[in-house]
């Protein structure tokens, strides 16, 4: 099972909505995933326990400063399942989760 963390500024509203969209996208792709959400401050400490981070493109500079040890996907639309699928698919393929 792959672990994916959705990130937003406060770790409440938009990351929770993103979490639900990621979960739906993973189910549609047939990927077993545990999806959670958090805020930008906490992601540095949680990065070692997640396989992929998904965040809004507006947080790119902030998250890049944290030098996370896992792939980070930056989304323009946090709840767009098509965008999530399009950006998550190559990462999951590279990780060997998807063919």
NORTAZI-V919800 format. One record per residue. N is the residue number from 1. RES is the residue in three letters. SS is DSSP state (helix for helix, strand for strand, loop for the rest). PSI is psi in radians with two decimals (999 if undefined). Layout:
n->N res->RES ss->SS psi->PSI
n->N res->RES ss->SS psi->PSI
This chain:
n->1 res->UNK ss->loop psi->2.33
n->2 res->UNK ss->strand psi->2.54
n->3 res->UNK ss->strand psi->2.19
n->4 res->UNK ss->strand psi->2.36
n->5 res->UNK ss->strand psi->2.21
n->6 res->UNK ss->strand psi->2.42
n->7 res->UNK ss->strand psi->2.40
n->8 res->UNK ss->strand psi->3.14
n->9 res->UNK ss->loop psi->-0.87
n->10 res->UNK ss->loop psi->-0.23
n->11 res->UNK ss->loop psi->0.39
n->12 res->UNK ss->loop psi->-1.54
n->13 res->UNK ss->helix psi->-1.14
n->14 res->UNK ss->helix psi->-0.58
n->15 res->UNK ss->helix psi->-0.56
n->16 res->UNK ss->helix psi->-0.75
n->17 res->UNK ss->helix psi->-0.71
n->18 res->UNK ss->helix psi->-0.73
n->19 res->UNK ss->helix psi->-0.80
n->20 res->UNK ss->helix psi->-0.68
n->21 res->UNK ss->helix psi->-0.69
n->22 res->UNK ss->helix psi->-0.77
n->23 res->UNK ss->helix psi->-0.78
n->24 res->UNK ss->helix psi->-0.72
n->25 res->UNK ss->helix psi->-0.74
n->26 res->UNK ss->helix psi->-0.76
n->27 res->UNK ss->helix psi->-0.73
n->28 res->UNK ss->helix psi->-0.54
n->29 res->UNK ss->helix psi->-0.12
n->30 res->UNK ss->loop psi->0.45
n->31 res->UNK ss->loop psi->2.20
n->32 res->UNK ss->loop psi->2.02
n->33 res->UNK ss->strand psi->2.51
n->34 res->UNK ss->strand psi->2.00
n->35 res->UNK ss->strand psi->2.30
n->36 res->UNK ss->strand psi->3.13
n->37 res->UNK ss->strand psi->2.71
n->38 res->UNK ss->strand psi->-3.09
n->39 res->UNK ss->strand psi->2.94
n->40 res->UNK ss->loop psi->-0.51
n->41 res->UNK ss->loop psi->-0.68
n->42 res->UNK ss->loop psi->-0.29
n->43 res->UNK ss->helix psi->-0.56
n->44 res->UNK ss->helix psi->-0.76
n->45 res->UNK ss->helix psi->-0.51
n->46 res->UNK ss->helix psi->-0.21
n->47 res->UNK ss->helix psi->-0.52
n->48 res->UNK ss->helix psi->-0.19
n->49 res->UNK ss->helix psi->0.15
n->50 res->UNK ss->loop psi->2.69
n->51 res->UNK ss->loop psi->-0.55
n->52 res->UNK ss->strand psi->2.46
n->53 res->UNK ss->strand psi->2.37
n->54 res->UNK ss->strand psi->2.24
n->55 res->UNK ss->strand psi->2.81
n->56 res->UNK ss->strand psi->2.52
n->57 res->UNK ss->helix psi->-0.45
n->58 res->UNK ss->helix psi->-0.24
n->59 res->UNK ss->helix psi->0.15
n->60 res->UNK ss->helix psi->-0.89
n->61 res->UNK ss->helix psi->-0.74
n->62 res->UNK ss->helix psi->-0.79
n->63 res->UNK ss->helix psi->-0.64
n->64 res->UNK ss->helix psi->-0.55
n->65 res->UNK ss->loop psi->-0.39
n->66 res->UNK ss->loop psi->-0.19
n->67 res->UNK ss->loop psi->1.04
n->68 res->UNK ss->loop psi->2.54
n->69 res->UNK ss->loop psi->0.10
n->70 res->UNK ss->loop psi->2.86
n->71 res->UNK ss->strand psi->2.51
n->72 res->UNK ss->strand psi->2.24
n->73 res->UNK ss->strand psi->2.20
n->74 res->UNK ss->strand psi->2.20
n->75 res->UNK ss->strand psi->2.43
n->76 res->UNK ss->loop psi->-0.59
n->77 res->UNK ss->loop psi->1.85
n->78 res->UNK ss->loop psi->-0.40
n->79 res->UNK ss->loop psi->0.22
n->80 res->UNK ss->loop psi->1.80
n->81 res->UNK ss->helix psi->-0.54
n->82 res->UNK ss->helix psi->-0.78
n->83 res->UNK ss->helix psi->-0.75
n->84 res->UNK ss->helix psi->-0.82
n->85 res->UNK ss->helix psi->-0.79
n->86 res->UNK ss->helix psi->-0.67
n->87 res->UNK ss->helix psi->-0.49
n->88 res->UNK ss->helix psi->-0.57
n->89 res->UNK ss->helix psi->-0.93
n->90 res->UNK ss->helix psi->-0.55
n->91 res->UNK ss->helix psi->-0.77
n->92 res->UNK ss->helix psi->-0.61
n->93 res->UNK ss->helix psi->-0.77
n->94 res->UNK ss->helix psi->-0.57
n->95 res->UNK ss->helix psi->-0.16
n->96 res->UNK ss->loop psi->0.22
n->97 res->UNK ss->loop psi->-0.58
n->98 res->UNK ss->loop psi->2.61
n->99 res->UNK ss->loop psi->999
